[in-house]
């Protein structure tokens, strides 16, 4: 059992339950109230959920910076109200153009790199304290608020005249339903997301994840590969290791100077902070970096030990 440890659990979510359902099942199975996740999957989607357990829940916001990789399929010929198979068609089917290599190459160029997309009208994005899907279900107008996202890589393959499979690595916050919808509109025939599976979050892969069924019903059988300790966890920014004296200062909210650092630090950017045993103890912010002296000044932004102390008080 891992119920008393802090860290991350890799879970392979099946079709059907929401991400919150998986979190609730984990809380019951592990007898741990402090569990959250680092990125929602729609109920129809499958794949990797990264659960934060215990004091690691304080790292949720920092893990969102990791890129994510998805595999899926787009059904061409009509769009839907939800941009996926759950919605109603916008209208009758439209003819699908021939998906020649040139057409596919144009799509790859159009949807690579920095792009703008509109969140689906049926999404959990909020405006004025209300979720988009609440407005849509009430028949109210959903704001059209484009957001900029980054598609690091995209592969498209025409497996049938009306189907495109894809592999996408993208920034957190990218809507794959919107990507499917926009590809369909670009082709002039409409399209919607037919299936989606998340296979990677940063350095973690779905192949190492525990099934949601095993987590809920047989938590004693969780494969150790599915659990990531605070020693093994990697954050998406540079790291420093503190000696005992500097660690004591950092834990008490004081700025520290770290010498003999490796890598490059950008003032104002986050820094992962470890003790000499390798365990993550918090997140700081780089205040100044002297490349020649290989010295960086780090101020505490979040200290994991604070949560542990408050939980034991």
Secondary structure, 3 states (H helix, E strand, C coil): CCCCCCEEEEEEECCCCCHHHHHHHHHHHHCCCCEEECCCCCCCCEEEEEEEEHHHHHHHHHHCCCCEEEEEEEEECCCECCCECCCCECCCCCCCCCCCHHHHHHHHHHCCEEEEEECCCCCCCEECCEEHHHHHHCCCCCCCCEEEEEEEEEEEEEEECCEEEEEEEECCCCCHHHHHHHHHHHHCCCEEEEEEEEEEECCEEHHHCEEHHHHHHCHHHCCHHHEEECCCCCCCCCEEECCHHHHHHHHCCCCEEEECCCCCCCCCCEEEEECCCCCEEEEEEEEEEECCCCEEEEEEEEEHHHHHHHHHC
